[in-house]
Amino acid sequence: MFNIGKAIRMERLMNRTTGKTVIVPMDHGVTVGPIYGLIDLSQAVDTVAEGGANAVIGHVGLPRYGHRHGGKDIGLILHLSASTTLSPRPNRKVLVNTVENALRMGADGVSIHINIGDADEAQMLKDFGKIAVECNYWGMPLIAMMYPRGQNIEDEKDMEVVRLAARVGAELGADFVKTNYTGDPDSFAKVVEGCPAPILIAGGSKLNEEEMFNTIEGAMQAGAKGLSIGRNVFQSKNPSLFLKAACSIVHDNLTAKEAMEMFNQGKQ
């Protein structure tokens, strides 16, 4: 059944003309602490907003200490699951927030992290199903971060395991599925083909700008509906300029080479 509340909130998280989105995750403070680029949350949000990001992702600390302090508005997605790198089982994500509380805090969407192939996969899937039902009830968009990660995964970018993880996200009710890019457009197109929900690519470890632009171009050629990249944005030497170039690939169909030229010219 059509949910007008969810449709309205979805519009706040994407470019209405292209139907695509560029999201910047800023939930790293719980996982790894105050890393470079996220020391000052307010400044980080302002910078990516000016760069053209459609939304940011963070825990409840983000709206309390850093969201929408600047002049340009940006969508807010609250992350519902967490773990730290100090945990003896860091791949086990537990729920730390609720859909109803996210609504009260003014969120436009929520996200959850699931590690497919981990020993704790069953509990994470149970939490996912619960959250998806609540999102459907409240009309709240749900971004599922679906990673093949754990004891049963040898290569987290292997097409077959990424394809399975993405499909699980769609099957259990995600409105967007975030997952790993498999390294080339042909293999990632098979991931997109097998996932009826819109797919966003994760950024992963910090790459240089040229590598990241090539990744973005390949993902968009394969049919991705956008990006959800963090460190490659806020740890860039010029996050706002990097985002403007990345957004041009996503929304304006620029090539990676053209985006790199834009980035280099802007630095001068």
Secondary structure, 3 states (H helix, E strand, C coil): CCCHHHHHHHHHCCCCCCCCEEEEECCHHHHHCCCCCCCCHHHHHHHHHHHCCCEEEECCHHHHHCCCCCCCCCEEEEECEECCCCCCCCCCCEECCCHHHHHHCCCCEEEEEEEECCCCHHHHHHHHHHHHHHHHHHCCCEEEEEEECCCCCCCCCCHHHHHHHHHHHHHCCCCEEEECCCCCHHHHHHHHHCCCCCEEEECCCCCCHHHHHHHHHHHHHHCCCEEECCHHHHCCCCHHHHHHHHHHHHHHCCCHHHHHHHHHHHHC
